[in-house]
Amino acid sequence: MNFQEWFRLFQEQILNTSVIEWLAVGFGVTEVLFAKRNSIWLYPTGIISILLSMFLLLNVKLYAEMLLSIYYLVMSVYGWIIWKKRKLDAENQVSWSTNNELFIAVSISIIGFFVFFFVLRNHTDSDVPLLDAFVSSTAWAGMWLLAKRKIENWIFLNISNIVAIPLLFHKKLPLMACLTTFLFVVAIFGFLDWKKIIGKRKLRTA
């Protein structure tokens, strides 16, 4: 398929995009911008986007990502509670992960991948079990780190995003794919912004 044919197909998909997908994308964009700013408002906007996305993912048989959305929902509530309870200001909460936290994040990714792949391959009619399992397992780890305000969350989320983009196009969810592309770019700047926050705190305490 050449670029002109691909672009025509993309236009057709955009025109057929449902209102639910438009709303899911809109709230998803808002969520990631709040996350980049290290703002607690990422959670309420993210919860709305997650609930809308769950409906879309179920319809296209992305079962692992559906489970991922449920996990996102739980972690969003968990993260919202943690961020509200902490007494220190938001900037002082951003930090690099410890070796133990990184070990847990990597373990979540690896174990999650094999569990998802086994279930998808043997107990569902998914036609993309490998990619679906990879996207979901790495994003699980990223969301866990985000709740703890660890800067490496951006790395894990972008590993997930880079695979999710072509997967969503394949499943004819163009707006969701565009949103994920946007998230990929913002995550890069989010990592850099959080790195600056950590650097400024070190200068103040030096």
C-alpha positions as CSV (number, residue, x, y, z in Angstrom):
1,M,0.0,0.0,0.0
2,N,1.5,3.3,-1.1
3,F,1.2,6.6,0.9
4,Q,-1.7,7.9,-1.1
5,E,-3.7,4.7,-0.5
6,W,-2.8,4.7,3.1
7,F,-3.8,8.3,3.5
8,R,-7.2,7.7,1.8
9,L,-7.8,4.8,4.1
10,F,-6.9,6.9,7.1
11,Q,-9.3,9.6,6.0
12,E,-12.1,7.0,5.7
13,Q,-11.4,5.7,9.2
14,I,-11.4,9.3,10.6
15,L,-14.8,10.0,9.0
16,N,-16.1,6.8,10.5
17,T,-14.7,7.4,14.0
18,S,-17.3,7.2,16.7
19,V,-18.1,10.0,19.2
20,I,-16.9,7.7,22.0
21,E,-13.5,7.5,20.4
22,W,-13.3,11.2,19.9
23,L,-14.1,11.8,23.6
24,A,-11.6,9.1,24.7
25,V,-8.9,10.8,22.7
26,G,-9.8,14.3,24.0
27,F,-9.7,13.2,27.6
28,G,-6.5,11.1,26.9
29,V,-4.7,14.2,25.6
30,T,-5.8,16.2,28.6
31,E,-4.6,13.5,30.9
32,V,-1.1,13.3,29.5
33,L,-0.7,17.1,29.5
34,F,-1.5,17.1,33.2
35,A,0.9,14.2,33.8
36,K,3.7,16.2,32.0
37,R,3.0,19.1,34.3
38,N,3.1,16.7,37.3
39,S,-0.5,17.7,38.1
40,I,-2.9,15.5,40.1
41,W,-5.6,16.4,37.6
42,L,-4.2,13.7,35.3
43,Y,-6.2,11.2,37.3
44,P,-9.8,12.4,37.0
45,T,-9.3,13.1,33.3
46,G,-7.5,9.8,32.8
47,I,-10.3,7.9,34.5
48,I,-12.9,9.3,32.0
49,S,-10.6,8.4,29.1
50,I,-10.0,4.9,30.4
51,L,-13.8,4.1,30.8
52,L,-14.4,5.2,27.3
53,S,-11.4,3.3,25.9
54,M,-12.5,0.1,27.6
55,F,-15.7,0.0,25.4
56,L,-13.6,0.5,22.2
57,L,-11.0,-2.1,23.0
58,L,-13.6,-4.7,23.9
59,N,-15.3,-4.2,20.5
60,V,-12.0,-4.8,18.5
61,K,-11.0,-7.9,20.6
62,L,-7.9,-6.3,22.2
63,Y,-8.5,-8.3,25.4
64,A,-5.1,-7.7,27.1
65,E,-5.4,-4.0,26.5
66,M,-9.0,-4.2,27.9
67,L,-7.5,-5.8,31.1
68,L,-4.8,-3.1,30.9
69,S,-7.6,-0.5,31.0
70,I,-9.1,-2.1,34.1
71,Y,-5.6,-2.0,35.7
72,Y,-5.2,1.6,34.6
73,L,-8.5,2.4,36.3
74,V,-7.4,0.7,39.6
75,M,-4.0,2.4,39.4
76,S,-5.5,5.8,38.6
77,V,-7.7,5.6,41.8
78,Y,-4.7,4.3,43.7
79,G,-2.4,7.1,42.4
80,W,-5.0,9.7,43.0
81,I,-5.3,8.7,46.6
82,I,-1.5,8.6,47.1
83,W,-0.9,12.0,45.4
84,K,-3.6,13.6,47.6
85,K,-2.3,12.2,50.8
86,R,1.3,13.2,50.5
87,K,2.1,16.3,52.5
88,L,5.2,17.4,50.5
89,D,4.8,19.4,47.4
90,A,4.6,17.6,44.1
91,E,8.1,18.5,42.9
92,N,9.7,16.9,46.0
93,Q,7.9,13.6,45.2
94,V,9.4,13.1,41.7
95,S,12.5,10.9,41.9
96,W,14.5,8.2,40.2
97,S,13.6,4.6,40.9
98,T,15.6,2.5,43.3
99,N,17.1,-0.7,42.1
100,N,14.4,-2.6,43.9
101,E,11.6,-0.6,42.2
102,L,13.2,-1.1,38.8
103,F,13.4,-4.8,39.5
104,I,9.7,-4.9,40.4
105,A,8.8,-2.9,37.2
106,V,10.8,-5.2,35.0
107,S,9.3,-8.2,36.7
108,I,5.8,-6.8,36.1
109,S,6.7,-6.5,32.4
110,I,8.1,-10.0,32.0
111,I,5.7,-11.9,34.1
112,G,2.8,-9.9,32.7
113,F,3.9,-10.6,29.1
114,F,4.0,-14.4,29.6
115,V,0.7,-14.5,31.5
116,F,-1.1,-12.3,28.9
117,F,0.3,-14.2,26.0
118,F,-0.6,-17.6,27.4
119,V,-4.2,-16.5,28.1
120,L,-4.6,-14.7,24.8
121,R,-3.1,-17.5,22.7
122,N,-5.1,-20.3,24.4
123,H,-8.3,-18.8,25.7
124,T,-9.3,-16.0,23.4
125,D,-9.9,-15.4,19.7
126,S,-7.2,-12.6,19.6
127,D,-5.4,-12.4,16.3
128,V,-2.5,-10.4,17.8
129,P,-1.7,-12.1,21.1
130,L,2.1,-11.3,21.0
131,L,1.8,-7.6,20.4
132,D,-1.3,-7.2,22.6
133,A,0.6,-8.9,25.5
134,F,3.7,-6.8,25.1
135,V,1.9,-3.5,24.9
136,S,-0.1,-4.3,28.0
137,S,2.6,-5.7,30.2
138,T,5.1,-2.8,29.7
139,A,2.3,-0.3,30.2
140,W,1.4,-2.1,33.5
141,A,4.9,-1.4,34.8
142,G,4.8,2.2,33.6
143,M,1.5,2.9,35.4
144,W,2.9,1.4,38.6
145,L,5.9,3.7,38.4
146,L,3.7,6.7,37.6
147,A,1.7,6.2,40.7
148,K,4.9,6.3,42.7
149,R,6.1,9.4,40.8
150,K,9.2,7.6,39.4
151,I,10.7,9.2,36.3
152,E,11.3,5.9,34.6
153,N,7.5,5.6,34.1
154,W,7.9,7.6,30.9
155,I,10.4,5.0,29.6
156,F,8.2,2.0,30.2
157,L,5.1,3.8,28.8
158,N,7.0,4.7,25.7
159,I,8.2,1.2,25.1
160,S,4.5,0.3,25.2
161,N,3.5,3.2,23.0
162,I,5.9,2.4,20.2
163,V,4.3,-1.0,19.7
164,A,0.8,0.1,20.4
165,I,0.8,2.7,17.6
166,P,0.9,0.2,14.6
167,L,-1.3,-2.2,16.5
168,L,-4.1,0.4,16.9
169,F,-3.9,1.3,13.2
170,H,-4.1,-2.4,12.4
171,K,-7.3,-2.6,14.5
172,K,-8.8,0.4,12.6
173,L,-8.7,2.8,15.6
174,P,-6.9,5.7,13.9
175,L,-7.7,8.3,16.5
176,M,-6.5,6.1,19.3
177,A,-3.3,5.5,17.2
178,C,-2.8,9.2,16.8
179,L,-3.4,9.7,20.5
180,T,-0.8,7.1,21.3
181,T,1.6,8.9,18.9
182,F,0.9,12.1,20.7
183,L,1.5,10.4,24.0
184,F,4.8,9.0,22.8
185,V,6.1,12.6,22.0
186,V,4.7,14.1,25.2
187,A,6.3,11.2,27.2
188,I,9.7,12.3,25.9
189,F,9.2,15.8,27.1
190,G,7.6,14.5,30.3
191,F,10.8,12.6,31.1
192,L,12.9,15.7,30.4
193,D,10.7,17.9,32.5
194,W,10.8,15.5,35.4
195,K,14.5,15.3,35.1
196,K,14.8,19.1,35.4
197,I,12.6,19.0,38.5
198,I,15.0,16.4,40.1
199,G,18.0,18.5,39.1
200,K,16.5,21.7,40.5
201,R,15.8,20.0,43.8
202,K,19.4,18.7,44.0
203,L,20.6,22.3,43.5
204,R,18.4,23.6,46.3
205,T,19.6,21.0,48.7
206,A,23.3,21.2,47.7
